[in-house]
Amino acid sequence: MQTNAMRKFILILFALTIILQVIGCKKETDPVKAFENGDYETAFTLWMPLAEKDDADAQNYLGIIYYLGFGVQKDYKKAVDWYERAAKSGHADAQRNYADMIHFGRGIQKSNKEAYKWYFAASQQGNKKATRQIGVLAASGNLSPNQQMYAKIEANEYILDEDKRFMSHDTYIDKK
């Protein structure tokens, strides 16, 4: 009797082991979950086709992956390219990330005015970190009030909500 019970126990244990292995082999299909679980190669593979189809979230995440070198070779220029694509479509987090790259000269020419423009766009769309960076740049003394105003005007193109765009008497002057 004990051998029969032992056989059933071993058979059940074997079946559970197989089931758990099959479940464990299932590949993640959500790139955010893969990223959060540290499976950066899977996240990258899932985001790439989305990013190429102009998905701004995917583009921003690819920028993060390249910036940090998670699952890929660290590459600031590629990070800048992906951040820029997402930033220009109005993605606030990508705008802040792109501004950081410009502000610190990582993979792109450093420019306080250009960084200010992108921080402003991100800030107007609710990114609190960008709001702090605007204050840092303004307090640095490296941008005149006039440069700050023109940077805000240029940022309007990338602020999705028209009510959040900067308005001044110079807003309608063609700068070209």
Contacts in CASP RR format, 6 or more apart in sequence:
PFRMAT RR
TARGET T0000
AUTHOR 0000-0000-0000
METHOD contacts of the structure
MODEL  1
MQTNAMRKFILILFALTIILQVIGCKKETDPVKAFENGDYETAFTLWMPL
AEKDDADAQNYLGIIYYLGFGVQKDYKKAVDWYERAAKSGHADAQRNYAD
MIHFGRGIQKSNKEAYKWYFAASQQGNKKATRQIGVLAASGNLSPNQQMY
AKIEANEYILDEDKRFMSHDTYIDKK
27 42 0 8 1.000
28 34 0 8 1.000
28 37 0 8 1.000
28 39 0 8 1.000
28 42 0 8 1.000
28 46 0 8 1.000
29 46 0 8 1.000
30 46 0 8 1.000
31 42 0 8 1.000
31 43 0 8 1.000
31 46 0 8 1.000
31 47 0 8 1.000
31 50 0 8 1.000
31 58 0 8 1.000
31 61 0 8 1.000
32 43 0 8 1.000
32 61 0 8 1.000
34 40 0 8 1.000
34 42 0 8 1.000
34 43 0 8 1.000
34 46 0 8 1.000
35 43 0 8 1.000
35 61 0 8 1.000
35 65 0 8 1.000
35 70 0 8 1.000
38 70 0 8 1.000
40 65 0 8 1.000
40 70 0 8 1.000
40 71 0 8 1.000
40 72 0 8 1.000
41 71 0 8 1.000
43 61 0 8 1.000
43 65 0 8 1.000
44 62 0 8 1.000
44 65 0 8 1.000
44 71 0 8 1.000
44 72 0 8 1.000
47 55 0 8 1.000
47 58 0 8 1.000
47 61 0 8 1.000
47 62 0 8 1.000
47 65 0 8 1.000
48 58 0 8 1.000
48 62 0 8 1.000
50 57 0 8 1.000
50 58 0 8 1.000
51 58 0 8 1.000
51 59 0 8 1.000
51 61 0 8 1.000
51 62 0 8 1.000
51 82 0 8 1.000
51 85 0 8 1.000
54 85 0 8 1.000
54 89 0 8 1.000
56 85 0 8 1.000
56 86 0 8 1.000
56 89 0 8 1.000
56 90 0 8 1.000
56 91 0 8 1.000
56 94 0 8 1.000
57 86 0 8 1.000
57 91 0 8 1.000
59 82 0 8 1.000
59 83 0 8 1.000
59 85 0 8 1.000
59 86 0 8 1.000
59 89 0 8 1.000
59 91 0 8 1.000
59 94 0 8 1.000
60 82 0 8 1.000
60 83 0 8 1.000
60 86 0 8 1.000
60 91 0 8 1.000
60 93 0 8 1.000
60 94 0 8 1.000
60 97 0 8 1.000
62 78 0 8 1.000
62 82 0 8 1.000
63 78 0 8 1.000
63 79 0 8 1.000
63 82 0 8 1.000
63 83 0 8 1.000
63 86 0 8 1.000
63 94 0 8 1.000
63 97 0 8 1.000
64 70 0 8 1.000
64 79 0 8 1.000
64 97 0 8 1.000
65 71 0 8 1.000
65 72 0 8 1.000
66 72 0 8 1.000
66 74 0 8 1.000
66 75 0 8 1.000
66 76 0 8 1.000
66 78 0 8 1.000
66 79 0 8 1.000
66 82 0 8 1.000
67 74 0 8 1.000
67 76 0 8 1.000
67 79 0 8 1.000
67 97 0 8 1.000
67 101 0 8 1.000
67 106 0 8 1.000
68 74 0 8 1.000
69 75 0 8 1.000
76 101 0 8 1.000
76 106 0 8 1.000
76 107 0 8 1.000
76 108 0 8 1.000
77 107 0 8 1.000
77 108 0 8 1.000
79 97 0 8 1.000
79 101 0 8 1.000
79 106 0 8 1.000
79 107 0 8 1.000
80 98 0 8 1.000
80 101 0 8 1.000
80 106 0 8 1.000
80 107 0 8 1.000
80 108 0 8 1.000
82 94 0 8 1.000
83 94 0 8 1.000
83 97 0 8 1.000
83 98 0 8 1.000
83 101 0 8 1.000
84 98 0 8 1.000
85 94 0 8 1.000
86 94 0 8 1.000
86 95 0 8 1.000
86 98 0 8 1.000
87 94 0 8 1.000
87 95 0 8 1.000
87 97 0 8 1.000
87 98 0 8 1.000
87 118 0 8 1.000
87 121 0 8 1.000
87 158 0 8 1.000
88 158 0 8 1.000
90 121 0 8 1.000
90 125 0 8 1.000
90 158 0 8 1.000
90 159 0 8 1.000
90 160 0 8 1.000
92 121 0 8 1.000
92 122 0 8 1.000
92 125 0 8 1.000
92 126 0 8 1.000
92 127 0 8 1.000
92 130 0 8 1.000
93 122 0 8 1.000
93 127 0 8 1.000
95 118 0 8 1.000
95 119 0 8 1.000
95 121 0 8 1.000
95 122 0 8 1.000
95 125 0 8 1.000
95 127 0 8 1.000
95 130 0 8 1.000
95 158 0 8 1.000
96 118 0 8 1.000
96 119 0 8 1.000
96 122 0 8 1.000
96 127 0 8 1.000
96 129 0 8 1.000
96 130 0 8 1.000
96 133 0 8 1.000
98 118 0 8 1.000
99 114 0 8 1.000
99 115 0 8 1.000
99 116 0 8 1.000
99 117 0 8 1.000
99 118 0 8 1.000
99 119 0 8 1.000
99 122 0 8 1.000
99 130 0 8 1.000
99 133 0 8 1.000
100 106 0 8 1.000
100 115 0 8 1.000
100 133 0 8 1.000
101 107 0 8 1.000
101 108 0 8 1.000
102 108 0 8 1.000
102 109 0 8 1.000
102 110 0 8 1.000
102 111 0 8 1.000
102 114 0 8 1.000
102 115 0 8 1.000
102 118 0 8 1.000
103 110 0 8 1.000
103 112 0 8 1.000
103 115 0 8 1.000
103 119 0 8 1.000
103 133 0 8 1.000
103 137 0 8 1.000
104 110 0 8 1.000
112 137 0 8 1.000
112 140 0 8 1.000
112 142 0 8 1.000
112 143 0 8 1.000
113 143 0 8 1.000
113 147 0 8 1.000
113 150 0 8 1.000
113 151 0 8 1.000
114 151 0 8 1.000
115 133 0 8 1.000
115 137 0 8 1.000
116 134 0 8 1.000
116 137 0 8 1.000
116 138 0 8 1.000
116 143 0 8 1.000
116 147 0 8 1.000
116 148 0 8 1.000
116 151 0 8 1.000
117 151 0 8 1.000
117 152 0 8 1.000
117 154 0 8 1.000
117 155 0 8 1.000
118 130 0 8 1.000
118 155 0 8 1.000
118 158 0 8 1.000
119 130 0 8 1.000
119 131 0 8 1.000
119 133 0 8 1.000
119 134 0 8 1.000
119 137 0 8 1.000
120 130 0 8 1.000
120 134 0 8 1.000
120 151 0 8 1.000
120 152 0 8 1.000
120 155 0 8 1.000
120 166 0 8 1.000
121 130 0 8 1.000
121 155 0 8 1.000
121 158 0 8 1.000
121 159 0 8 1.000
122 129 0 8 1.000
122 130 0 8 1.000
123 130 0 8 1.000
123 131 0 8 1.000
123 134 0 8 1.000
124 155 0 8 1.000
124 159 0 8 1.000
124 161 0 8 1.000
124 164 0 8 1.000
124 165 0 8 1.000
124 166 0 8 1.000
125 159 0 8 1.000
125 160 0 8 1.000
125 161 0 8 1.000
125 164 0 8 1.000
137 143 0 8 1.000
138 148 0 8 1.000
143 151 0 8 1.000
149 166 0 8 1.000
149 168 0 8 1.000
149 170 0 8 1.000
150 170 0 8 1.000
150 175 0 8 1.000
152 166 0 8 1.000
152 168 0 8 1.000
153 166 0 8 1.000
153 168 0 8 1.000
153 170 0 8 1.000
153 171 0 8 1.000
153 175 0 8 1.000
154 175 0 8 1.000
155 166 0 8 1.000
156 165 0 8 1.000
156 166 0 8 1.000
156 171 0 8 1.000
159 165 0 8 1.000
159 166 0 8 1.000
END
